[in-house]
Amino acid sequence: MSDRANRIETILYDADGNRTDDDAAAVRAETVEIDADGNVVQTHAHDSLAWEVDPISLEGDAGEAATRPKHD
């Protein structure tokens, strides 16, 4: 038994269920408690924190296009 404290980490997953370090690609997160030997001792899925990407935020819309004033 080690006297080192357990650590808490958040693991991100992409849409295919693979671990990712890319915040932009993450669609799900899980918090894990890891003991001093590197073993996961507790997990907590954050299903209520799962999010969906709004297509408009990726594609933009006409209101986001740059405009210039027209001079008559």
PDB file of N, CA, C and O in Angstrom, chain B, residues numbered from 101:
ATOM      1  N   MET B 101       0.850  -1.184   0.000  1.00  0.00           N
ATOM      2  CA  MET B 101       0.000   0.000   0.000  1.00  0.00           C
ATOM      3  C   MET B 101       0.887   1.236   0.000  1.00  0.00           C
ATOM      4  O   MET B 101       1.885   1.303   0.718  1.00  0.00           O
ATOM      5  N   SER B 102       0.514   2.189  -0.799  1.00  0.00           N
ATOM      6  CA  SER B 102       1.291   3.416  -0.931  1.00  0.00           C
ATOM      7  C   SER B 102       0.632   4.530  -0.129  1.00  0.00           C
ATOM      8  O   SER B 102      -0.576   4.505   0.110  1.00  0.00           O
ATOM      9  N   ASP B 103       1.433   5.505   0.285  1.00  0.00           N
ATOM     10  CA  ASP B 103       0.871   6.630   1.017  1.00  0.00           C
ATOM     11  C   ASP B 103       0.549   7.792   0.081  1.00  0.00           C
ATOM     12  O   ASP B 103       0.164   8.869   0.536  1.00  0.00           O
ATOM     13  N   ARG B 104       0.705   7.576  -1.226  1.00  0.00           N
ATOM     14  CA  ARG B 104       0.343   8.610  -2.195  1.00  0.00           C
ATOM     15  C   ARG B 104      -1.175   8.669  -2.336  1.00  0.00           C
ATOM     16  O   ARG B 104      -1.854   7.645  -2.266  1.00  0.00           O
ATOM     17  N   ALA B 105      -1.695   9.864  -2.531  1.00  0.00           N
ATOM     18  CA  ALA B 105      -3.138  10.054  -2.648  1.00  0.00           C
ATOM     19  C   ALA B 105      -3.639   9.622  -4.026  1.00  0.00           C
ATOM     20  O   ALA B 105      -2.903   9.647  -5.012  1.00  0.00           O
ATOM     21  N   ASN B 106      -4.893   9.230  -4.064  1.00  0.00           N
ATOM     22  CA  ASN B 106      -5.527   8.930  -5.341  1.00  0.00           C
ATOM     23  C   ASN B 106      -5.692  10.222  -6.120  1.00  0.00           C
ATOM     24  O   ASN B 106      -5.771  11.306  -5.542  1.00  0.00           O
ATOM     25  N   ARG B 107      -5.741  10.095  -7.431  1.00  0.00           N
ATOM     26  CA  ARG B 107      -5.940  11.283  -8.263  1.00  0.00           C
ATOM     27  C   ARG B 107      -7.225  11.120  -9.068  1.00  0.00           C
ATOM     28  O   ARG B 107      -7.675  10.004  -9.327  1.00  0.00           O
ATOM     29  N   ILE B 108      -7.792  12.225  -9.449  1.00  0.00           N
ATOM     30  CA  ILE B 108      -9.018  12.265 -10.232  1.00  0.00           C
ATOM     31  C   ILE B 108      -8.662  12.759 -11.626  1.00  0.00           C
ATOM     32  O   ILE B 108      -7.945  13.748 -11.772  1.00  0.00           O
ATOM     33  N   GLU B 109      -9.160  12.075 -12.647  1.00  0.00           N
ATOM     34  CA  GLU B 109      -8.935  12.486 -14.031  1.00  0.00           C
ATOM     35  C   GLU B 109     -10.255  12.456 -14.776  1.00  0.00           C
ATOM     36  O   GLU B 109     -11.149  11.677 -14.446  1.00  0.00           O
ATOM     37  N   THR B 110     -10.370  13.299 -15.773  1.00  0.00           N
ATOM     38  CA  THR B 110     -11.513  13.273 -16.671  1.00  0.00           C
ATOM     39  C   THR B 110     -11.034  12.744 -18.005  1.00  0.00           C
ATOM     40  O   THR B 110     -10.062  13.243 -18.573  1.00  0.00           O
ATOM     41  N   ILE B 111     -11.720  11.733 -18.499  1.00  0.00           N
ATOM     42  CA  ILE B 111     -11.368  11.122 -19.778  1.00  0.00           C
ATOM     43  C   ILE B 111     -12.420  11.542 -20.793  1.00  0.00           C
ATOM     44  O   ILE B 111     -13.620  11.409 -20.550  1.00  0.00           O
ATOM     45  N   LEU B 112     -11.963  12.047 -21.927  1.00  0.00           N
ATOM     46  CA  LEU B 112     -12.853  12.473 -22.999  1.00  0.00           C
ATOM     47  C   LEU B 112     -12.934  11.390 -24.061  1.00  0.00           C
ATOM     48  O   LEU B 112     -11.959  10.687 -24.323  1.00  0.00           O
ATOM     49  N   TYR B 113     -14.115  11.262 -24.675  1.00  0.00           N
ATOM     50  CA  TYR B 113     -14.336  10.281 -25.736  1.00  0.00           C
ATOM     51  C   TYR B 113     -14.914  10.975 -26.956  1.00  0.00           C
ATOM     52  O   TYR B 113     -15.707  11.909 -26.833  1.00  0.00           O
ATOM     53  N   ASP B 114     -14.508  10.509 -28.148  1.00  0.00           N
ATOM     54  CA  ASP B 114     -15.046  11.060 -29.387  1.00  0.00           C
ATOM     55  C   ASP B 114     -16.344  10.337 -29.756  1.00  0.00           C
ATOM     56  O   ASP B 114     -16.805   9.466 -29.018  1.00  0.00           O
ATOM     57  N   ALA B 115     -16.928  10.700 -30.898  1.00  0.00           N
ATOM     58  CA  ALA B 115     -18.205  10.130 -31.326  1.00  0.00           C
ATOM     59  C   ALA B 115     -18.132   8.630 -31.575  1.00  0.00           C
ATOM     60  O   ALA B 115     -19.153   7.946 -31.505  1.00  0.00           O
ATOM     61  N   ASP B 116     -16.944   8.105 -31.864  1.00  0.00           N
ATOM     62  CA  ASP B 116     -16.777   6.670 -32.100  1.00  0.00           C
ATOM     63  C   ASP B 116     -16.511   5.899 -30.811  1.00  0.00           C
ATOM     64  O   ASP B 116     -16.363   4.677 -30.844  1.00  0.00           O
ATOM     65  N   GLY B 117     -16.448   6.595 -29.677  1.00  0.00           N
ATOM     66  CA  GLY B 117     -16.210   5.940 -28.395  1.00  0.00           C
ATOM     67  C   GLY B 117     -14.750   5.769 -28.044  1.00  0.00           C
ATOM     68  O   GLY B 117     -14.419   5.081 -27.078  1.00  0.00           O
ATOM     69  N   ASN B 118     -13.866   6.391 -28.820  1.00  0.00           N
ATOM     70  CA  ASN B 118     -12.430   6.305 -28.555  1.00  0.00           C
ATOM     71  C   ASN B 118     -11.989   7.454 -27.653  1.00  0.00           C
ATOM     72  O   ASN B 118     -12.549   8.549 -27.712  1.00  0.00           O
ATOM     73  N   ARG B 119     -10.979   7.198 -26.815  1.00  0.00           N
ATOM     74  CA  ARG B 119     -10.422   8.266 -25.990  1.00  0.00           C
ATOM     75  C   ARG B 119      -9.816   9.334 -26.886  1.00  0.00           C
ATOM     76  O   ARG B 119      -9.249   9.034 -27.937  1.00  0.00           O
ATOM     77  N   THR B 120      -9.944  10.581 -26.456  1.00  0.00           N
ATOM     78  CA  THR B 120      -9.360  11.688 -27.203  1.00  0.00           C
ATOM     79  C   THR B 120      -8.876  12.752 -26.231  1.00  0.00           C
ATOM     80  O   THR B 120      -9.423  12.907 -25.139  1.00  0.00           O
ATOM     81  N   ASP B 121      -7.851  13.476 -26.634  1.00  0.00           N
ATOM     82  CA  ASP B 121      -7.382  14.629 -25.870  1.00  0.00           C
ATOM     83  C   ASP B 121      -7.877  15.924 -26.494  1.00  0.00           C
ATOM     84  O   ASP B 121      -7.630  17.011 -25.972  1.00  0.00           O
ATOM     85  N   ASP B 122      -8.580  15.798 -27.620  1.00  0.00           N
ATOM     86  CA  ASP B 122      -9.076  16.946 -28.366  1.00  0.00           C
ATOM     87  C   ASP B 122     -10.446  17.362 -27.827  1.00  0.00           C
ATOM     88  O   ASP B 122     -11.444  16.676 -28.051  1.00  0.00           O
ATOM     89  N   ASP B 123     -10.486  18.479 -27.121  1.00  0.00           N
ATOM     90  CA  ASP B 123     -11.749  18.962 -26.556  1.00  0.00           C
ATOM     91  C   ASP B 123     -12.816  19.162 -27.625  1.00  0.00           C
ATOM     92  O   ASP B 123     -13.998  18.917 -27.380  1.00  0.00           O
ATOM     93  N   ALA B 124     -12.402  19.606 -28.813  1.00  0.00           N
ATOM     94  CA  ALA B 124     -13.353  19.886 -29.880  1.00  0.00           C
ATOM     95  C   ALA B 124     -13.988  18.613 -30.428  1.00  0.00           C
ATOM     96  O   ALA B 124     -15.117  18.654 -30.915  1.00  0.00           O
ATOM     97  N   ALA B 125     -13.292  17.493 -30.359  1.00  0.00           N
ATOM     98  CA  ALA B 125     -13.814  16.229 -30.885  1.00  0.00           C
ATOM     99  C   ALA B 125     -14.587  15.442 -29.832  1.00  0.00           C
ATOM    100  O   ALA B 125     -15.284  14.484 -30.166  1.00  0.00           O
ATOM    101  N   ALA B 126     -14.473  15.831 -28.580  1.00  0.00           N
ATOM    102  CA  ALA B 126     -15.100  15.074 -27.492  1.00  0.00           C
ATOM    103  C   ALA B 126     -16.607  15.261 -27.480  1.00  0.00           C
ATOM    104  O   ALA B 126     -17.115  16.369 -27.649  1.00  0.00           O
ATOM    105  N   VAL B 127     -17.316  14.149 -27.276  1.00  0.00           N
ATOM    106  CA  VAL B 127     -18.770  14.197 -27.166  1.00  0.00           C
ATOM    107  C   VAL B 127     -19.256  13.614 -25.840  1.00  0.00           C
ATOM    108  O   VAL B 127     -20.442  13.698 -25.522  1.00  0.00           O
ATOM    109  N   ARG B 128     -18.347  13.026 -25.070  1.00  0.00           N
ATOM    110  CA  ARG B 128     -18.713  12.408 -23.795  1.00  0.00           C
ATOM    111  C   ARG B 128     -17.514  12.451 -22.868  1.00  0.00           C
ATOM    112  O   ARG B 128     -16.367  12.423 -23.315  1.00  0.00           O
ATOM    113  N   ALA B 129     -17.789  12.521 -21.577  1.00  0.00           N
ATOM    114  CA  ALA B 129     -16.707  12.553 -20.591  1.00  0.00           C
ATOM    115  C   ALA B 129     -17.006  11.578 -19.459  1.00  0.00           C
ATOM    116  O   ALA B 129     -18.162  11.273 -19.165  1.00  0.00           O
ATOM    117  N   GLU B 130     -15.943  11.100 -18.838  1.00  0.00           N
ATOM    118  CA  GLU B 130     -16.061  10.209 -17.686  1.00  0.00           C
ATOM    119  C   GLU B 130     -14.997  10.625 -16.680  1.00  0.00           C
ATOM    120  O   GLU B 130     -13.841  10.837 -17.046  1.00  0.00           O
ATOM    121  N   THR B 131     -15.385  10.742 -15.421  1.00  0.00           N
ATOM    122  CA  THR B 131     -14.433  11.055 -14.365  1.00  0.00           C
ATOM    123  C   THR B 131     -14.028   9.758 -13.690  1.00  0.00           C
ATOM    124  O   THR B 131     -14.879   8.944 -13.330  1.00  0.00           O
ATOM    125  N   VAL B 132     -12.721   9.566 -13.518  1.00  0.00           N
ATOM    126  CA  VAL B 132     -12.223   8.344 -12.888  1.00  0.00           C
ATOM    127  C   VAL B 132     -11.312   8.705 -11.728  1.00  0.00           C
ATOM    128  O   VAL B 132     -10.607   9.714 -11.762  1.00  0.00           O
ATOM    129  N   GLU B 133     -11.339   7.866 -10.704  1.00  0.00           N
ATOM    130  CA  GLU B 133     -10.413   7.990  -9.583  1.00  0.00           C
ATOM    131  C   GLU B 133      -9.375   6.898  -9.751  1.00  0.00           C
ATOM    132  O   GLU B 133      -9.715   5.722  -9.881  1.00  0.00           O
ATOM    133  N   ILE B 134      -8.106   7.290  -9.746  1.00  0.00           N
ATOM    134  CA  ILE B 134      -7.005   6.366  -9.992  1.00  0.00           C
ATOM    135  C   ILE B 134      -6.134   6.301  -8.746  1.00  0.00           C
ATOM    136  O   ILE B 134      -5.753   7.327  -8.184  1.00  0.00           O
ATOM    137  N   ASP B 135      -5.819   5.059  -8.316  1.00  0.00           N
ATOM    138  CA  ASP B 135      -4.975   4.909  -7.131  1.00  0.00           C
ATOM    139  C   ASP B 135      -3.501   5.088  -7.494  1.00  0.00           C
ATOM    140  O   ASP B 135      -3.159   5.295  -8.659  1.00  0.00           O
ATOM    141  N   ALA B 136      -2.649   5.008  -6.499  1.00  0.00           N
ATOM    142  CA  ALA B 136      -1.214   5.251  -6.678  1.00  0.00           C
ATOM    143  C   ALA B 136      -0.560   4.252  -7.624  1.00  0.00           C
ATOM    144  O   ALA B 136       0.490   4.537  -8.200  1.00  0.00           O
ATOM    145  N   ASP B 137      -1.177   3.078  -7.786  1.00  0.00           N
ATOM    146  CA  ASP B 137      -0.623   2.060  -8.682  1.00  0.00           C
ATOM    147  C   ASP B 137      -1.156   2.181 -10.104  1.00  0.00           C
ATOM    148  O   ASP B 137      -0.796   1.380 -10.966  1.00  0.00           O
ATOM    149  N   GLY B 138      -2.014   3.176 -10.362  1.00  0.00           N
ATOM    150  CA  GLY B 138      -2.557   3.384 -11.698  1.00  0.00           C
ATOM    151  C   GLY B 138      -3.834   2.623 -11.979  1.00  0.00           C
ATOM    152  O   GLY B 138      -4.295   2.587 -13.119  1.00  0.00           O
ATOM    153  N   ASN B 139      -4.413   2.014 -10.957  1.00  0.00           N
ATOM    154  CA  ASN B 139      -5.661   1.268 -11.124  1.00  0.00           C
ATOM    155  C   ASN B 139      -6.860   2.187 -10.939  1.00  0.00           C
ATOM    156  O   ASN B 139      -6.871   3.027 -10.039  1.00  0.00           O
ATOM    157  N   VAL B 140      -7.867   2.028 -11.789  1.00  0.00           N
ATOM    158  CA  VAL B 140      -9.101   2.790 -11.647  1.00  0.00           C
ATOM    159  C   VAL B 140      -9.882   2.184 -10.488  1.00  0.00           C
ATOM    160  O   VAL B 140     -10.202   0.995 -10.500  1.00  0.00           O
ATOM    161  N   VAL B 141     -10.186   3.001  -9.495  1.00  0.00           N
ATOM    162  CA  VAL B 141     -10.908   2.505  -8.327  1.00  0.00           C
ATOM    163  C   VAL B 141     -12.368   2.943  -8.312  1.00  0.00           C
ATOM    164  O   VAL B 141     -13.182   2.377  -7.583  1.00  0.00           O
ATOM    165  N   GLN B 142     -12.701   3.959  -9.123  1.00  0.00           N
ATOM    166  CA  GLN B 142     -14.080   4.412  -9.193  1.00  0.00           C
ATOM    167  C   GLN B 142     -14.276   5.190 -10.479  1.00  0.00           C
ATOM    168  O   GLN B 142     -13.388   5.929 -10.905  1.00  0.00           O
ATOM    169  N   THR B 143     -15.439   5.027 -11.102  1.00  0.00           N
ATOM    170  CA  THR B 143     -15.766   5.787 -12.308  1.00  0.00           C
ATOM    171  C   THR B 143     -17.116   6.459 -12.122  1.00  0.00           C
ATOM    172  O   THR B 143     -17.959   6.000 -11.351  1.00  0.00           O
ATOM    173  N   HIS B 144     -17.298   7.543 -12.835  1.00  0.00           N
ATOM    174  CA  HIS B 144     -18.576   8.240 -12.825  1.00  0.00           C
ATOM    175  C   HIS B 144     -18.777   8.840 -14.208  1.00  0.00           C
ATOM    176  O   HIS B 144     -18.112   9.805 -14.583  1.00  0.00           O
ATOM    177  N   ALA B 145     -19.704   8.255 -14.963  1.00  0.00           N
ATOM    178  CA  ALA B 145     -20.015   8.781 -16.295  1.00  0.00           C
ATOM    179  C   ALA B 145     -20.864  10.034 -16.142  1.00  0.00           C
ATOM    180  O   ALA B 145     -21.713  10.118 -15.255  1.00  0.00           O
ATOM    181  N   HIS B 146     -20.632  10.979 -16.993  1.00  0.00           N
ATOM    182  CA  HIS B 146     -21.371  12.239 -16.962  1.00  0.00           C
ATOM    183  C   HIS B 146     -22.353  12.282 -18.115  1.00  0.00           C
ATOM    184  O   HIS B 146     -22.251  13.135 -18.997  1.00  0.00           O
ATOM    185  N   ASP B 147     -23.311  11.355 -18.109  1.00  0.00           N
ATOM    186  CA  ASP B 147     -24.291  11.315 -19.189  1.00  0.00           C
ATOM    187  C   ASP B 147     -25.090  12.608 -19.267  1.00  0.00           C
ATOM    188  O   ASP B 147     -25.454  13.052 -20.356  1.00  0.00           O
ATOM    189  N   SER B 148     -25.361  13.204 -18.134  1.00  0.00           N
ATOM    190  CA  SER B 148     -26.120  14.452 -18.142  1.00  0.00           C
ATOM    191  C   SER B 148     -25.292  15.601 -18.706  1.00  0.00           C
ATOM    192  O   SER B 148     -25.835  16.653 -19.043  1.00  0.00           O
ATOM    193  N   LEU B 149     -23.982  15.402 -18.809  1.00  0.00           N
ATOM    194  CA  LEU B 149     -23.116  16.436 -19.372  1.00  0.00           C
ATOM    195  C   LEU B 149     -22.770  16.157 -20.831  1.00  0.00           C
ATOM    196  O   LEU B 149     -22.015  16.913 -21.443  1.00  0.00           O
ATOM    197  N   ALA B 150     -23.317  15.076 -21.394  1.00  0.00           N
ATOM    198  CA  ALA B 150     -23.055  14.780 -22.802  1.00  0.00           C
ATOM    199  C   ALA B 150     -23.636  15.925 -23.629  1.00  0.00           C
ATOM    200  O   ALA B 150     -24.655  16.510 -23.261  1.00  0.00           O
ATOM    201  N   TRP B 151     -22.998  16.233 -24.722  1.00  0.00           N
ATOM    202  CA  TRP B 151     -23.456  17.351 -25.526  1.00  0.00           C
ATOM    203  C   TRP B 151     -23.489  16.967 -26.990  1.00  0.00           C
ATOM    204  O   TRP B 151     -22.826  16.026 -27.426  1.00  0.00           O
ATOM    205  N   GLU B 152     -24.279  17.720 -27.739  1.00  0.00           N
ATOM    206  CA  GLU B 152     -24.347  17.555 -29.177  1.00  0.00           C
ATOM    207  C   GLU B 152     -23.858  18.847 -29.805  1.00  0.00           C
ATOM    208  O   GLU B 152     -24.067  19.933 -29.266  1.00  0.00           O
ATOM    209  N   VAL B 153     -23.214  18.717 -30.931  1.00  0.00           N
ATOM    210  CA  VAL B 153     -22.705  19.887 -31.632  1.00  0.00           C
ATOM    211  C   VAL B 153     -23.819  20.458 -32.496  1.00  0.00           C
ATOM    212  O   VAL B 153     -24.464  19.735 -33.254  1.00  0.00           O
ATOM    213  N   ASP B 154     -24.034  21.745 -32.376  1.00  0.00           N
ATOM    214  CA  ASP B 154     -25.024  22.437 -33.189  1.00  0.00           C
ATOM    215  C   ASP B 154     -24.437  22.638 -34.577  1.00  0.00           C
ATOM    216  O   ASP B 154     -23.398  23.287 -34.706  1.00  0.00           O
ATOM    217  N   PRO B 155     -25.073  22.097 -35.635  1.00  0.00           N
ATOM    218  CA  PRO B 155     -24.511  22.213 -36.986  1.00  0.00           C
ATOM    219  C   PRO B 155     -24.256  23.660 -37.417  1.00  0.00           C
ATOM    220  O   PRO B 155     -23.301  23.930 -38.145  1.00  0.00           O
ATOM    221  N   ILE B 156     -25.095  24.579 -36.974  1.00  0.00           N
ATOM    222  CA  ILE B 156     -24.893  25.980 -37.350  1.00  0.00           C
ATOM    223  C   ILE B 156     -23.576  26.501 -36.789  1.00  0.00           C
ATOM    224  O   ILE B 156     -22.921  27.330 -37.419  1.00  0.00           O
ATOM    225  N   SER B 157     -23.183  26.020 -35.607  1.00  0.00           N
ATOM    226  CA  SER B 157     -21.922  26.491 -35.035  1.00  0.00           C
ATOM    227  C   SER B 157     -20.728  26.001 -35.839  1.00  0.00           C
ATOM    228  O   SER B 157     -19.665  26.621 -35.806  1.00  0.00           O
ATOM    229  N   LEU B 158     -20.889  24.894 -36.563  1.00  0.00           N
ATOM    230  CA  LEU B 158     -19.807  24.391 -37.406  1.00  0.00           C
ATOM    231  C   LEU B 158     -19.835  25.013 -38.798  1.00  0.00           C
ATOM    232  O   LEU B 158     -18.796  25.362 -39.358  1.00  0.00           O
ATOM    233  N   GLU B 159     -21.036  25.146 -39.342  1.00  0.00           N
ATOM    234  CA  GLU B 159     -21.181  25.617 -40.720  1.00  0.00           C
ATOM    235  C   GLU B 159     -21.355  27.118 -40.813  1.00  0.00           C
ATOM    236  O   GLU B 159     -21.068  27.715 -41.851  1.00  0.00           O
ATOM    237  N   GLY B 160     -21.818  27.728 -39.752  1.00  0.00           N
ATOM    238  CA  GLY B 160     -22.103  29.152 -39.781  1.00  0.00           C
ATOM    239  C   GLY B 160     -23.452  29.406 -40.438  1.00  0.00           C
ATOM    240  O   GLY B 160     -24.088  28.475 -40.933  1.00  0.00           O
ATOM    241  N   ASP B 161     -23.877  30.625 -40.444  1.00  0.00           N
ATOM    242  CA  ASP B 161     -25.105  30.998 -41.135  1.00  0.00           C
ATOM    243  C   ASP B 161     -24.907  32.384 -41.731  1.00  0.00           C
ATOM    244  O   ASP B 161     -23.892  33.037 -41.491  1.00  0.00           O
ATOM    245  N   ALA B 162     -25.877  32.818 -42.502  1.00  0.00           N
ATOM    246  CA  ALA B 162     -25.747  34.098 -43.213  1.00  0.00           C
ATOM    247  C   ALA B 162     -25.522  35.262 -42.256  1.00  0.00           C
ATOM    248  O   ALA B 162     -24.857  36.234 -42.618  1.00  0.00           O
ATOM    249  N   GLY B 163     -26.054  35.184 -41.063  1.00  0.00           N
ATOM    250  CA  GLY B 163     -25.884  36.258 -40.091  1.00  0.00           C
ATOM    251  C   GLY B 163     -24.458  36.397 -39.590  1.00  0.00           C
ATOM    252  O   GLY B 163     -24.098  37.426 -39.020  1.00  0.00           O
ATOM    253  N   GLU B 164     -23.641  35.368 -39.797  1.00  0.00           N
ATOM    254  CA  GLU B 164     -22.256  35.422 -39.341  1.00  0.00           C
ATOM    255  C   GLU B 164     -21.297  35.871 -40.440  1.00  0.00           C
ATOM    256  O   GLU B 164     -20.117  36.104 -40.177  1.00  0.00           O
ATOM    257  N   ALA B 165     -21.797  35.992 -41.669  1.00  0.00           N
ATOM    258  CA  ALA B 165     -20.932  36.378 -42.784  1.00  0.00           C
ATOM    259  C   ALA B 165     -20.511  37.841 -42.632  1.00  0.00           C
ATOM    260  O   ALA B 165     -21.286  38.683 -42.177  1.00  0.00           O
ATOM    261  N   ALA B 166     -19.298  38.115 -43.015  1.00  0.00           N
ATOM    262  CA  ALA B 166     -18.794  39.491 -42.952  1.00  0.00           C
ATOM    263  C   ALA B 166     -19.541  40.347 -43.966  1.00  0.00           C
ATOM    264  O   ALA B 166     -19.756  39.929 -45.104  1.00  0.00           O
ATOM    265  N   THR B 167     -19.927  41.520 -43.559  1.00  0.00           N
ATOM    266  CA  THR B 167     -20.641  42.424 -44.464  1.00  0.00           C
ATOM    267  C   THR B 167     -19.973  43.784 -44.443  1.00  0.00           C
ATOM    268  O   THR B 167     -19.294  44.158 -43.487  1.00  0.00           O
ATOM    269  N   ARG B 168     -20.185  44.507 -45.523  1.00  0.00           N
ATOM    270  CA  ARG B 168     -19.688  45.878 -45.614  1.00  0.00           C
ATOM    271  C   ARG B 168     -20.863  46.782 -45.918  1.00  0.00           C
ATOM    272  O   ARG B 168     -21.794  46.380 -46.615  1.00  0.00           O
ATOM    273  N   PRO B 169     -20.829  47.984 -45.411  1.00  0.00           N
ATOM    274  CA  PRO B 169     -21.934  48.898 -45.711  1.00  0.00           C
ATOM    275  C   PRO B 169     -21.955  49.232 -47.196  1.00  0.00           C
ATOM    276  O   PRO B 169     -20.913  49.359 -47.838  1.00  0.00           O
ATOM    277  N   LYS B 170     -23.156  49.370 -47.721  1.00  0.00           N
ATOM    278  CA  LYS B 170     -23.305  49.742 -49.134  1.00  0.00           C
ATOM    279  C   LYS B 170     -23.472  51.252 -49.215  1.00  0.00           C
ATOM    280  O   LYS B 170     -24.235  51.850 -48.456  1.00  0.00           O
ATOM    281  N   HIS B 171     -22.753  51.852 -50.139  1.00  0.00           N
ATOM    282  CA  HIS B 171     -22.861  53.294 -50.356  1.00  0.00           C
ATOM    283  C   HIS B 171     -23.639  53.518 -51.640  1.00  0.00           C
ATOM    284  O   HIS B 171     -23.232  53.066 -52.710  1.00  0.00           O
ATOM    285  N   ASP B 172     -24.774  54.225 -51.528  1.00  0.00           N
ATOM    286  CA  ASP B 172     -25.610  54.465 -52.717  1.00  0.00           C
ATOM    287  C   ASP B 172     -25.090  55.578 -53.558  1.00  0.00           C
ATOM    288  O   ASP B 172     -25.679  55.900 -54.590  1.00  0.00           O
TER     289      ASP B 172
END
